[in-house]
Amino acid sequence: MSASPLALPPAPATLEVTRDRVRLRPFEESDLEAMAAYRGDAEVCRFLPFEPQTPDDIRGRIGHLFGGTTLEGERGGVVLVIETDGAVIGDLVLFHLDPEAGSAEIGWVLSPAASGRGLATEAVRALIDTAFDVYGLRRLVAQIDADNVRSAALAERLGMRREAHFVENAWFKGRWSDLLVYAVLDREWAAGRR
Ligand SMILES: CC(C)(COP(=O)(O)OP(=O)(O)OC[C@H]1O[C@@H](n2cnc3c(N)ncnc32)[C@H](O)[C@@H]1OP(=O)(O)O)[C@@H](O)C(=O)NCCC(=O)NCCS
């Protein structure tokens, strides 16, 4: 098998993305309290792969990514906070880079206080723009518990394609869970850019 023809650009030195109502930037230690306000909520964590988190829990789990902009490396990944009017209302992750395939995974969490206004939609659109335009990726994937109706609705609203529905493929938080896999390619995103 020959090597993939992909040559991904170097990670940007800094990252800041501004849209109508949201601003994305790499998370910092000083964001932990604000992040714990929603990541500490059991309902928010229902479909996330961790229990409600304190600032220390967040630091322990992803503190090595503070301020980071690189996807490379075994523990690489970029965590961006979503700000509205200067307040942190959620966070996004771009991780699990496969450099040969030019693919990575995206994830999202929004404070319930900010929900229902399209802010996650706007923020994830900006994340997808960034993944394709800045990181030069060609494919993005989102993995969603089939019972996570709001998250699946977000993926659908973004125009991502449902590529798989794995039935009872994992024991998750006390039950057998179904997994949905959504994806979008750079050329598809560019064609329907919204
Ligand atoms: C998944 C999650 C981010 C979705 O949040 P959300 O508030 O539904 O998403 P948005 O901020 O895009 O808001 C969408 C709603 O705003 C409405 N809306 C208003 N203005 C809008 C606009 N300009 N653009 C898009 N939607 C708009 C939509 O119609 C939709 O309404 P609905 O709630 O009646 O369906 C949120 O539920 C969450 O963080 N869940 C917990 C964490 C989690 O499970 N993460 C995913 C793991 S895979």
The ligand as a Gaussian input file, in Angstrom:
#p B3LYP/6-31G(d) Opt

LIG

0 1
 C      -25.913000      18.763000      22.053000
 C      -26.105000      20.206000      22.474000
 C      -24.813000      20.997000      22.238000
 C      -27.217000      20.812000      21.603000
 O      -27.582000      22.077000      22.116000
 P      -28.823000      22.883000      21.493000
 O      -29.144000      23.996000      22.398000
 O      -29.900000      21.923000      21.127000
 O      -28.209000      23.430000      20.123000
 P      -28.217000      24.937000      19.565000
 O      -27.530000      25.845000      20.506000
 O      -27.683000      24.847000      18.202000
 O      -29.763000      25.341000      19.569000
 C      -30.671000      24.677000      18.711000
 C      -32.094000      25.140000      19.030000
 O      -32.146000      26.552000      18.854000
 C      -33.073000      26.864000      17.802000
 N      -32.497000      28.005000      17.083000
 C      -32.832000      29.291000      17.312000
 N      -32.096000      30.095000      16.543000
 C      -31.292000      29.296000      15.797000
 C      -30.320000      29.557000      14.808000
 N      -29.997000      30.805000      14.448000
 N      -29.643000      28.514000      14.269000
 C      -29.936000      27.257000      14.642000
 N      -30.861000      26.950000      15.570000
 C      -31.541000      27.971000      16.149000
 C      -33.199000      25.585000      17.004000
 O      -34.434000      25.546000      16.313000
 C      -33.138000      24.559000      18.093000
 O      -34.363000      24.583000      18.760000
 P      -35.008000      23.326000      19.553000
 O      -34.255000      23.260000      20.834000
 O      -36.409000      23.708000      19.751000
 O      -34.826000      22.125000      18.682000
 C      -26.517000      20.298000      23.962000
 O      -27.751000      19.655000      24.128000
 C      -25.501000      19.684000      24.914000
 O      -24.474000      20.271000      25.220000
 N      -25.795000      18.472000      25.436000
 C      -24.968000      17.859000      26.489000
 C      -23.596000      17.459000      26.036000
 C      -23.624000      16.417000      24.948000
 O      -24.403000      15.463000      25.011000
 N      -22.758000      16.590000      23.954000
 C      -22.698000      15.763000      22.791000
 C      -22.030000      14.467000      22.996000
 S      -22.048000      13.539000      21.463000

